[in-house]
Amino acid sequence: MNESCHEQSPVESPAVFDGRVPPPEFVSIETTRYCNFKCPMCLQFQDGTTVTGPHMDQELFEAVAAATFPHARRFQPSISGEPLMSKGLPFMLSEAQRYGVKTEICSNASLLNRKMRDAVLPSLGKLIVSFDGATKDTFEWVREGAEFEVVVDHVTALCKQAQEVPLASRPLIGLACVLMRRNIEELPQLVDLAVEIGVDYLATSHVHPVTDEMKLQSLVHHVDLAVSCIDKALARAEDVGLTMMVQPLDQLIASTAISDAERRTYALSDGVVAGLGHHVVNLNSLRQFPFCGPDDAEYNDVIERRRAAADDAEFVVQTPPNPGAEKRESIWICDFLWNKTYIALDGQVKACCVPGTPNLGDLNTESFSEVWNSAGYVRMRENLARKEPVPFCKGCQHIRELTDPSDIDFWLQGRRAPQGHDPRPLPHLLDPHRARADGEAGAPELMPGQELQVESDSKTIDVYSSPPTLIWSPAADVPGYVLEFSLDSFETTQFATNWNGQPLLIDPNYRVPDWGWELAPEGAQVWWRAFAAEGDREAWVEVGSGSFVRENAN
């Protein structure tokens, strides 16, 4: 082909966004599950893990830090426990400082004495103090085990000590209040206390209830009172010049607060509860996060260390916006899926810290670069860009809509927005790293090409070399059926046929589709169960169950 032909060739249309993105700039690591408080809204306390722990193994932390710190700018130690109780915390902070990563610590501040303040300040970018009442009685009711005066003194002292840090490196310090019926009327008073203590901002969020008692505390039951108190607090903050941020009461939290069935309920709709949306005042007066920059003495050494470590990882390099990309009026995005990651104490990687978040990978067996752009992560991003969040994410306040073309280009890496509906389940929901070992008992031999059918009363483990047809007992006078799949005997549900708004199954049988079969891990036991679905989820009746294994190719 001659040169003129090249000149006349049309410009190749940019690829469709496939869910791959550059490495996250924020990494949250569950360094401990221990905590010295007994807060009634805390899932970890209710489960007993704040007493039993444990701490993250230091060898695992070193591996996680080596994989993520070269790319991250912020490191958040445990938020499922009290981070200042983390075993080996000084080492963790020094590793963050060595890579030029600033720490963002969420703490109850009870352990924030002078020695601890001296330890955290050198790498500190932000300290968020859990502070749920303006009076001693309310504060100590919510934060059982706390001493109001001690926490106030510790935070006041930290604010004064931080004033000695040069402005460009000075950490942000704020109070974070979990709003509920018990403390909502004290919110305007808490604004004044925040100013008195000397913090930079006050942030509020709504209680995510995990007990029947806390469900009654949710402000979904007291909307008018909540709106009135929040409006008064915002007005007071504006008057005194305090930055105040109010997170919305989203449908996800609201659905949990009014459900009697489960701790974690899927929202039926998106958006927020009317009247309890997002609010902020005096945001422009809040200082920027003090990232490590050229003014820091060791900046050049930090950059070299990060560059050398990053060369070993395979991540997508950010591409510039592409003006030739086909436009879409708007997309949905989530900062947690694009820019943040959460790594649990056992090395499991999750999109966020909300209880029940699906595992997306395991750093004991995979590199972080493999997990970050794995099938599970990329499909969650793709689906969200399509405005089809997985059921777990539906109704969450962290989903944002983008309409500006340049913003859309940036978030989609200069690629075209995915179009249409994608009916496939998330690949991570059939996780090959949870497959049982070859040779484990219970997997009978199968002749090549043999296909079996599983009846509803079968509890044996059948092995398949091709997609099976699952059969269950028919039910009379029901609109249809829902089939669910699991890899852990339904401690979690990996996929259900009605997810993403799919219609009910009409016939009492289901042939596993080819695309689903390709995602099934070889040699792993997959459980299934069928429900006659009529009315609310609580009214469904199980009409069949069983399990199967996909034959190993070797």
N, C-alpha and C positions, 0 to 999 in steps of 0.2 A: 504494500500500500504506500503511495507516494505522500509527500508532505502536505499537498493541497487537500488530499482526502481527510487528513487529520484536522485541518482547519475547518472543513465543512461539516465534520461530525457534530451532532447535537451534544450539548452538555448532559452528562449522565445525571439522571434524577437521583437525589440523595436517598440513601437507604432509609427504611422505616425504623423508627426507634425500637430497639430490641431489648431495652431494659438494662443495658450495660452502662455503667457510669464510673467516673473516677473514684478513687478511694475516699472514705469518709473523713471529714475533718474533726469529727467528735466521736470519741469512743468511751462508752460507759462500761466499766468492768466491775462485776460483783465480787469485791475483794473480801467481804465478810457477810454473814447473816446474823451475827451477834448484835444485840442492842440492849441498852440498860433501861429502856422505857417500856411501858405496856400500853401503848396507844390503842384505843378500842377500834379505830378505823383501819388498823394495820393488818394486812393479810398475813404477813410473816409472823406477827405476834399471835394471831388467832390460830395459825398452824403450828405454833410452838417452836419455830426455827430460830427465833431471836434468843432463845435460851440455849438451844443445842448447837447453834452455829451451822456449819463450821466456818473456818477461814479458807480462802483460796490458797492452794498449794503454791509456794513461792516459785518452784520450777515452772509451773504452768503460767504464773503471772509473767515471768521473764520471757517466756515464749510468746505470749500474747503481746507484751510490750514491744518486743523486737519486731513483731509482724505489723503492728499498727502505729506505733509512735513515730516512725519515719515519715508518715503521711498525715498524721493527726496534728491538730493545733490545740485541742482541748481534751483533757482526760478527767473523767468523773469516776472517783472510787465509789464503792457500794452505795446504792440507795435502797437496797432491801434490808440493810442493817445500818448500824451507826458507823460511818466510815472511819471515824477517829479511833475505833476499836480494832481496826484491821491489823492482823499480825503482820509485822514487817512493813508497816506504813512508812517509816523513814526511808527505807530502800525504795519503795514505790515512788515516793516524792522525788528522791534523787534521780531515779531513772527518767521521770518526766522532765526534770530540770536539765538533765544531760542531753535530751533530744530537743530542748526548747519548747516543750509542750506545757501549757499552763493548766493548772488543776482547777476544776469546778466542783466544789464540795458542798453537798447538802447535809447539814448536821443539826443535831438538837442542841449543840453548843454546851452541853453540860460538862464536857471534858476539855473545854477550850481555855485551860489555864495558861499562865505565862509561858511555861515550857512548851506546850502544844502550839501556842501562837507563834513562837519563835521557829518551830519546826515547819509549819505550813506556809508561813508568809513568803519565803523565797520563791516558791513556784506557784503561788496562789494567783488565780485570775479572777475568781468569783467565789464568795462564800454565801450560801443560801441557808438561813437559819429557820428551821421549822418553828413557827411561833403562832399559836392558835388561840390567843385571847389577850385582851388588854388588862384583865384583872387577874389577881392571883388565883381566885377560886376557879374561874373558867379555864385558865391556862393549865392548872394542875389537874383539872378534871379530864381535859383532852389529852394532856401529856402526862399520863400517870407515871409517877416516879421522878418527876421533875421538881425542882425548886425554882420558883419564879424569880426570886431575887438573884440567885446564882447565875441563871442564864442571862438576865438583864446585865449584870455586872460584867460577865465574860464578853458579851457582844459590845458593850460600851467601851471596854478596854481595847478590844480589837480595832474598833473604829478609830480610837485615838492613836493606837500604834500604827495603823495604816496611813495616817496623815503624815508620818515620817518618811514614807516611801515616795520617791519622785513621782510626779503626777502621771507621767507616761507609763509607768509600771505599776501604779497603785491599783490594788484589787477592788472590785466592786463588792459591796456588802449589802445584803438585803434580807428582809423578813418575808417568809412565805407562810400564808395563812390558809388552812383548809377550811372553807366555809361550810357551816352547818347551822342547825337551829340553835344550838347551845351558844354560839359565839357571834351570830350575825348582827345582833343589836350593839355589840361592842366595836364594830368595824370602824365607825368614825373616831372613836376613842383610840383605837389602835394606830390610826394615822398620826395623832399627836404623840403617842409613845414612840413611834418610829423616828419622828423628828428629834425627840428628846434623846434617844439612844445614839443618834447620829448616822443611821444607815443611809444608803443611797436610794433605796426604793422599797416599796411594799408591793408584793405580788400575791394574788389570791387565786385559788382554784376550788372546785367543788368536791366534796367528799365522794369517794368511790366506795360505796358501802359494801361490806363483806359479812355483816351480821344483820339480823332482824332489827336489833336496837339501832344500828347506824342507818338502816333504811329509813327509819322514822325521822332521823336527823337530817336527811336530805332536803334541800330547799326546793325540790320539785313539789313538795307538799305545802310550801310556804312562799309561793312565788311573789305575791304582793308585798309581803314583809321584806323579802330579800331585795326586791327592786328598790324599795324605799331606802333601806339601809345602805345599799351600794351607792345609790345616787348621792346620799348625804356624805358618805366617805369620799367619793370622787370630788365633790364640791370642796370639801375640807382640804383634800390633798392639793387641789389646784390653788387654793388660797394660800397655803403655807409653802408652796413650791416643791412638794415631794412628788417624785415620779411614782405613779401607781398604775398597776396593770391588773385587770380582772379577766380571768379566763372564763369562757362561757360554760354553761351547763349544757353539755351536748346530749344528743339522744342516746348515745351509748351508756353514759352514766345514769341518765334518767330511767332508761329501761331496766337497768340493774336495780335501781332504788325501788321500783314498783313491782318487781317480779318476786314471786314466792317460790320459784322453781330452782334457780341456780344462782350461784354467786356472780357468775359472768353471763349476762344475757345478751344475745345479739339484738341490736337496734333494728326496728322495723322501718325506720326512715332516717334520712340524713338531716343535717342542720342542727339547730340548737332549740332549746325551750324558749318560747316566745317571752320576750322581756328580759331574758338572762343571757344576753350575748356578750361579745368581747368589748371591753372598754379600756382606754388608757388615757392618762393625763400627764403632761410635763415630760413626755418621752424625749423631746429634743434636748432637755437639760441633763439627761443621763450620760455620763461618760462612756466612751467606747470600751469594749473589752480589751484589756492590756496584753495583746499578743506579743510574743517575743519579736523584736525588731532590730534594725541596724544599730540602734543606740545602746543595745545590751552589749556588755563587755565581751561575752563569749559568742556573739552572734555568728561570726564567720566559722568558728569551730563547730557550732551546732549545725549550720547549713551543710558543712562537709560530711558530718556524721550521718545526717538525714539522707543526703544524696547517695552516699555509699551504701547505706542499708536499703534504700528504695530501689537500687539498680537490680536487686535480686528478685523483686516481685513483678508479676505480670498484671498490670492494671490497664484499663482503658485510659488513654490520654485525651484530655478534654479537647474537643474540636470547636472551631469558631462557628458562630452563627452562619447559617447558609441561607442567603436571601432567595435562592431558587427552590427552597423547600415548600411543598404544598402546605398551606396554612389550615389551621383549624381554629374555629372561633374561640374555644377555650379547652383547657385540660385541667385535670386535678393532679395535685402533687402532694407529697408528704415529706417534710424535712427528715423524718426518721428513716425513710426508705432511701433517700438520695444522699444525705450528708452525715448520718449518724448510724451507730451500731451499738448493740447491747450484747455483752459477752457474759454469760452466766458463770457461776462459781465452778461448774464442772467442765467448762470449755465449750458449752453449746452456744451457738450464735443465734440471736433473735433480733427482730426488727425493733423492738422496744421492750420496756419493762412491765407492760400491762400483764397481769396474771393470765395465763392461758395462751400467750403468744406462741405460734408454732416455731419449732426449731428449724433453722435454715442451714445448719451445718455444725460440724464438730471439729474444733481445733486440735483435738487429740489425734485425729486421723487425716485432716485436711489443712492446707495452708489457708491463711485468711484471704489471700487474693483469689483462691478457688471458690471460697464460700461467697465472697462479696458479689461476684458476678455469676453465681450458680443459677441453676434453673429456677429454684424457688424464689430467690431475690428478684431476678429479672422479670418473672411472670407477675409478681406482685406490683412491680413498677409499671409494667405494660398495662395491667388491668386497671390500675388507678388512673393512668393517663387517659384510658378509655372511659373513665367515670364509672367503672365497674369494680369497686373495691371488694376484696374478699369479705365474707360475712363477718369475720373477726374485726375488720377495720370499719365496717359500715357505721355511720353516725358519729364518728370520732371528730373531735374539735380540731385535730391537727391536720386534717385534710383541707387543703386550700385550692381555690380555683384561680387559674391564671388566664387572663384575657389579652395581655399585652404581647404582641408578636415577638418582641425581642426577649421577653421573659420566657416565652414558650420555647424559642430557639435555644436559649441558654440551658434550660432544664432538660430538653430532649437532645442535647449535644449536637445541634444543627441538623438533626434528622427529622423525617416526616412523622407526624403524629399517627399512631396506630388507629385504624378505622374499624368500625363494625363491632359485632359481638364475638367474643372468643369463648366457646363453651367448654374448653378443656379445663380440668382441675389443675391446681398448682402441682408442678412436679415434685416439690419438696415434701408433699404430703405422702408420698411413697418413698421413703428415705432409704437408699441402699446401705447407708452406714448403720442401720439398725437391723440388717438382715442377719438371720441366724447362721451359725457356722456350718460349713459343709459337713455332712456326716451326722448331724444331730438326729436323734431318734424321731420317728414319726413321719418320715417322708418315704413312702413306698416307691419302688421302682415303677417307671412308666415306659411303655414301648414308644418309640419315636412316632409322632403324629397322632397318638391316641388322645382323644378328647373325652373328658368326663363331665357329668352333670352332678351338681350337688343338691340333694333334696333338703327340705327345711329342717328335718329332724337329724341330719347328719352332723355328728360332732367329731368325725375323723378328719385327718388332714390329707386332702387329696392333692396330687401333684399334676400339673398341666404342662403340656408342651405347646399349647395354643390357647387362645382366649376361651374361657369356659362360659357356659350358660348357667346362671344361678336361678334356681326355682324355689318358690315358697308356696305356702298354703293360701289359696284365694280367700278373700273375705267378702261377705255379702254387703251390698248397699254402701260401698265406700267410693269416694271420688277417685282414689288412686293410691299409689304406694310410693314410699321413699326408701331408697337403699343407701346404707351407710357402710363405709370401709374404715378399718383401723389397722395399725401395726402393733398395738400394745393392748390387745383385748379390751379396747374401748375405754382405756384411761383417757385417751384423746380420740377424736374422730378426724381422720385425715381427709375424707371426702364424702360428700353426700350428693345424691343425684338431683336434689332440689336447690343446690347452691346456685348463686348468681341468677336467681329468678327462673330457673328451669322448671318446666311443668312437671306434674306428678307422672309417674309411670302408670300406664293403664293396665297392662297385662301382668300377671303374677310370675314374671320371669324377666331376666335381664342378661343379655350377652355382653360380657365385658368388651368395650370397643377396642379396636386395634391400637389407637393412640394411648389408651389407658394401660393396655397390656404391655406396651413398650416401656412404660414408666415403672411398672411393677418390678421391684428388686428380685433378682434371681436368688432362689434359695430362702427367701424370707416368708414367714407365715403372715398371711393377710386374712384378717377376720372380716366377716360381713354380717349384716343383719337387715331384715326388711320390716317395714312398718306399714300397717294400713293407716293412711294419713287422712284424718278428718278432724276439722276444727283446730284448736290450739295444740301445740306440741305436746302438752301434758296429757292430751286425750289419745295420742297415737297408741296403737296396739301392735306389739311385735308378732309377726306371723311367720318368721323364718330366720334362721341364722346358720352359720357354718364358717369354715376357714379353708384356705387353699394355699398352695405354694407353686410358684412358677418354676419349672424345671431348669436346673443349671444347664447352660449350653455345653459345658465341658464334660 
